[in-house]
Amino acid sequence: MIPLTKPLRRWTSDVNRSELAFLVTITAGHLVIHWYTNLLSLSLPFIKEDLMLTNIQVGSIVTVQMGVNGFFYIVSGFLADSFSRRGAIIVASAVLSYGIAFFIIGLSPSYTWTLVGAGMVGLGTALWHPAAMRALSLQFSSRRGVALSIHGVGASMGDAIGPVVVGAIILTFSWKIVLELHLIPAIIVAVILWRGLPLMKKIDDGKTTLKSYTSGIWEMFQDSQVLTIMLSNTLIKMGQLSILAFFPIYIKESLGYSAFALGIYLSLLYLMGIVSQPVMGILSDQIGRKSILVPSYAMMGILYAGIVIAPTGALLGIIVGMLGMFFYPILNMTQTAIMDVAPKQVQASTMGVMGLLSQPVILGSPILAGYLVTNSGIESAFWYAAITALAASVVLLPIRFRKTI
């Protein structure tokens, strides 16, 4: 533990009070964001039953969420890079979008309106991440891996706590009412973020013009490290979306567990990320991003397969918990590796550029998984995820990583 605790203590001692307040506030906001994001996964079995949806329609809900998410990443990334002093408004709008999304899903009488709500969930994700991660990347440029990992800890906490709490509440109250009431805290948190992030107004690395913005994007497209990471990220997200769509269905329908038990398993999918993310951040700053990404992707592939091989009960819980060490944290490591070489004027837009290349493939992944489940059984969704994760690991092997900013 000494090699990890010493750098962490040194890191916190170098951060002033305003920076620490900013990091804590943005991390707490990220907790809220992922509490809301995971509500959709928790709700999918109930939506499927209530609207009598097919497996392909369930997959399409996730596809719409990610499609809107990918498109608006490009837009919100440009806004965050070009209007950096409006970052607090952008992240506050993200939380508000989630509240409206689940209010719509809770009231939804049809599949169409559910898709509208899923799209707004994607919008919330797109609004939050480019602005928040850009601000962290530039404010803590020499300690980027740790800062973005701490931000990710908030996400893992929201992902881990939310399903358990909401799953327990659904045992007593209607799932629709529970979703509708999430609008109220969303409004409150949005106001707090809007008023409580003054440092985002001060982070200014120079004026981003359209010319400097487009040249920065073009520079990224010429970088082999960026392109290879984007390819591996596409593969890993294909598998993740398959899991997000059909892991809840597997737990509730195939294994016959209750809403509360489903919440426990979804929590396990993220819980260990609370511990693993700062460890990954410290190690990646010390030994490099590739040394973290390659074995993590390979381990995810093995654990995806382990879910359907393992019997129910404690062993399944252990496997899902181990997967939680990588399932969300590895996305932060991927983003950090790209920000290491992306020009300053397009730091927020790196997520949009990644989406531009990967969305055409990623969007079809949940629907393809739904087709596989319909024709070959639900286990096929997990084998599909395992293959894509192992391929993501292999793709990175020939590339030598570097850091330019």
N, C-alpha and C positions, 0 to 999 in steps of 0.2 A: 504493500500500500504506500510505502514511503515515496517511490518515484512519482506517484499520482498526487498525493496530498501536498507535497512540497510545491509543485508548480501551481496547484490550485490556490494555496495560501498566498504565494507570490503574486498570482493574477489578481486576487481580490484586494491585496494591499496596494496595488497600482491603480485601482479604480477610485475616482473621486465620488463624492456623495451624489452629485447630480447624475453621473453616469450609472451609479448603482441603482438609484431610484428609477431611472429610465429602464434599465435592464429588468428590474423586478416588476415594474408596471407592464412592460411589453410581454414578459413571460406569463404574468397572470392573465393578460388578455388572450394569450395563446392557449392557455388552459380552457378559457371559456369557448374559444373558437372550436377546439376539438371536442369539448363536451357536446356541442351542437352538431358537429360533423358526424359523430358516432351515433347520434340519435337516428339517423337515416338507416344505418345498418341494423340497429336494434328494432326499428319499425318495419323492416322489409317483410318478415314472416306474417305480421298482422295485416299489412297492406295487401299482401298476396291473398290471404284468407278472406279479407273483407271485400276485395274487388274481384276475387276469383280469377287471378292472373295466371298465365302460363309461365314456365321457367324463362322463356325468351323475353317476355314482357318484364319480368323481374330484372333480368340483365339489362334491359333497355332503360330502366330507371337509373341505374348506375351509369349507363352510357350517356344519358342526357346530363346528369350531374357533372360528369367529367368533360363532356363536350362544351358546355357553357363555361366550365372552369378553364379549359384550355384556350378557348377563344378570348375570354376576358383577361387572361394572364397577359396577353400581348398588349391589350388596351391599358390595363392597370399598371403594367410595368412601365409603359411609356409615360403615363401620368405621374407615377412615383419618381421617375428619373427627371422629368421635365418640371414638375411642381413639387420639389422636395419639401418645401416649407408647408405644404398642405397635407403632410403625411398623417397627422393626427386625425384629420377629417376622414381620410381614406380608410384608416383602420377602424374608426368608429362606425363608418358606414357598413363595414364588413359584418360586424356583430348585429347591426340592425337588420341586415339582409337575412341573416339566419333566423331571427325572430319572426320575420314576415313569412319566410319559407315554411317553417313548421306550423305556423298558424294556418297557412293555406292547406298543407297536407292534412292537418287535423280536421279541417272543415270539408276536405275534398270528397265530393260524391262520385268521382269518376277517375279513371285512369289518366285522362288528359290533364286534369287539374293536379294530380299527383306528379306528373311530369313537370308541370310549371313550378311546383314547390321544389322538386329535385334540382331544377335548373337554378333556382335562387340559392340553394345550398352551394352549388358550384360557383355562383357569383360571389358569395361571401368568402369562400376560400381564395378566389382570385384577387379580391380586393385586399385581403389581409397580407398574404405572404410576400409579394414583391416589395411593398412599402416597408413592412417591418424588418425583413431580412436585409434590404438595402441599407437601412439606417444602422442596423447592428454591424453589418459588414464594413461600413466606412468609419463608424465610431470606434470600433475595436479591430482595426485592420491588422495589427500585429498579433492579435490573439483571436482571430476570426473563428477558428475551430471550436474553441471553448465557448465563446459568446453565442454562436449559433446553436451549440449543443445545449446550453442552459436554456435558451429560448425553446428548444425542442423538449426539454424536460417538462415545461408547462403543458405542451401538447400531450405528452405521455400521461401526465397526471389527469388531464381532462378525459382522455380516452379510457383510462383505467377506472376513474371514479364514476363518471357519468353513467355507463351502462348498468353498474350495480345499483346505484341510487334510483335511476329511472325504472329499471327492471323491477325493483322492489315496490315502487309506487304503483306500477301498472298492475300488480297483483290485487290492488285495492280499488284503483280508479280506472276509468276508461282510458285506453291509450290515446284516443283522439283528444280528450280533454287535456291530458298531460302535455301533448304536443302544442295545443293551442295556448296554454298558459305560459309556455316558454317565451312568448312575445314580451311579457312584462319585464323579466330580468334582462332581456336583450336591450330594451330601451334604456334601462338604468345603466348598464355597463357601457353602452355606447356614449352616453353623456359623460361618464367618468373618464373614459379614454380620451374623448375630445378635449376635456379640460385638463387632463392629468399628464399629458406628454409634451411639455414645453420644449424639451431637448430636440424633438424632431423638427421644430421650426428653426433650429440653429445649425443643423447639419447641412452644410452647403459646400460642396466641393467644386464650385464653379458653375457657370451658366451652361446648361445643355441645349445646344442648338440642334436644329433638324440635321444639319450637315455633320456635326460631331456625333450625333446619335446614330445616323445611318452608317457612318464610317466605323463606329464601334461595333455595330451588328455585323458588318462585313468582315471585320477583323476576327470576330468570333467564328464565323463560318469557315475561315481559312485555317483554324487551329485544330490540329489532329487530336489533341487531348480533349478539347471541347466536343468534337464530333463523336469520338469514341465513347466518352462518358454519356453523351446523349443517347447513343445506341443502346448501351447497357441499361440506362435508366428506362428506356422504352420497354425493354424486355422484362425488367423487374416490375414495372407498373402493370404490364399485361397480366402477370401472375397475381399481383396484389388485388387488382380489380376482380379477378375471378374469385379470390378468397372473400373479398368484401361482399360480393353478391351472394355467394352460396355457402359460406361458413355458417351464417345465421340459420339458413334453411336446413343445413345438415344437422345442426344442434337441436333445433326445435322439431323438425319433421322426422328426420331419419332416426335420431336418438330419442325423441319424445320428451325433451326436457322442457321445464316451465320457463316463463319470461324471466324470472329471477335467475335461474340457472344459466339461461342464455346471456344475461347481463354479466354473470361471473366469468363465463368463458370469453366474452368479448373484452372484459377487463384484463384477463390474463394475456390477451393478445397484445396488450400495450404496457402492462404493469412494469415489467423488468426494464423497459426503456427509460424509466425514471432514473435508474442506476447506471444503465449502460451508456446513455448519451453523453454525460460529462466525461466518462472514462474514454469513450471513443474520441471525443473532442480533444482531450489532453494528449492521448496517444497519437492522434492524427497530426497534431501540431508538432509532435516530437519525432515521429518515425515516418510520416507521410500518409496521404489519403489512400493511396493504392494498397498499402499494407493492411488497411482496415476494410476497404471495399471488396477486394477479391475473396478473402475467406468468408466474409459475412454473406455475400451473395450465394456462395456454395452451400453454406450452412442453412440458409433459408430454403434452398431446394430440397435438401435432405429432410428438413423438418416438415415441409409441406406434404411430402410423401408419408412421413411418420404419422400425420393426423389420421389418415385412413387405414394405416397398418395397425396402429395401437388400439387396444380394446378401450372401452369407455371407462370413466372413473379417473383415478389418481394419475395413471400413466398418461392418459390423454391430456389431463390438466398440466402435467409437467412439460409435455412436448409443446403445447400451446404457449405456456409461460416462457419456455426457451426461445420460441419463435418471436415472442414479444421483445426480446433483447435486440432484434434487428428490424422488425416489421416496419415501424415508423422511423427509428433513429437513422437507418441507413439512407433515407431520403435526404436528411440534413447533410450527411457526409457527401452525397453526390452533388448537392447544390454548392457546398463549400468548395469542392474540388473545381467546379466551374468558375466560381467567384474568384478563386485564386489567380486565374489568368484572364478574366473578363476586364475590359477597360472600365474606368471609373464611371464614365458617362452612361453606361448601360448595365450597371450592377443590378438594378431592379428588374430589368428586362431579360435577364438571363433565364428566368423561369418561363417567360413568354416565348423566347426563342426555342427552349427545350420543347415546349408544347407545340410550336409550329412544325417541328420535325416529327414529333412522336404521335400527335393526336390522331392522324389518319389511321394508324395501326392500333393505338390504345383504345379508341372509341369502339372498335368492333370486338374487343376482347371479351367483355361481359356477355355480349350476344353470342359469340362463338362458344363461350363456356356454357351458356344456356342450351345451345344446340347439342353440345357434347353430353350434357346432363340428361337431356330428353332422350337421346339415342343410346347412351352407354352407361347411364347411372350417375349419381351425384359424385361418386369417387373420382370420376374423370376430370372434374373441375380442379381437384387437388393435384392430380398427376400432371395436368396441363401447367399449373402454376410451378410445379417442381422443375419441369423441363425448361421453362423460360428463365427461371432463376439461375439454374446451372449454366445456361447459355450466356447469361449476363456476366457471370464470373469469368468464363473463358474469353469473352470479347476483350476484357481489360488486360489480359496477361501480357500482350506484346508492347503496351504503351508505357513510356517512362513519364511519370508525372513531374510537374514543376510548379513554381509559384512566381508570379511576376508583380503582384501588388500586395 
